Amino acid sequence: MAKGYIIGHITVNDPDAYQEYVAQNTPILTKYGGRPLIRGGQSETPEGAQFTRHVVFEFDSFEAAKAHYTSPEYQEVMATRHANADSMIVLAEGVDT
């Protein structure tokens, strides 16, 4: 079965409030089986819209990634991200190997 991914491109406007979002979201990610592959760190944008932070979370399936994103608990936490960052989020299915 192919893995599922949540990919986020983010520009944080309020770092302290954004850290609260990260703290609130981490246990929700864990609950749905999300594993961070990329969570901040150094990056470059040689092409396209520039964001300052990038994240990739791997899940056991596309359905699990979508279940996390659409869960009531994440929908509540997502408001904190929307209030403190500009972002573009993608749910994607990996290659079935």
MOJOMO-V638044 format. One line per field, one symbol per residue. phi: phi as a letter, one per 40 degrees, with the letter a starting at -180 (. if undefined). psi: psi as a letter, one per 40 degrees, with the letter a starting at -180 (. if undefined). burial: 1 if it has 24 or more other ideal C-beta (glycine too) atoms within 12 Angstrom, else 0. Layout:
BEGIN
phi=???
psi=???
burial=???
END
This chain:
BEGIN
phi=.ccbbbbbbbbccbdcccccddcccdccdcdcgcbcbbaggcabbcagccbcbbbbbbbcaccccccccccdccdccddccccbacabbbbbccccb
psi=hiiiihhhhihhdgdddddddddddddddddeehhhdhgaiiiigeiahhieiiihhhididdddddddeidddddddddddeeihihhhhihahh.
burial=0011111111010000010011001001100101000000000000000000111111100101101110000100110110011010101000000
END
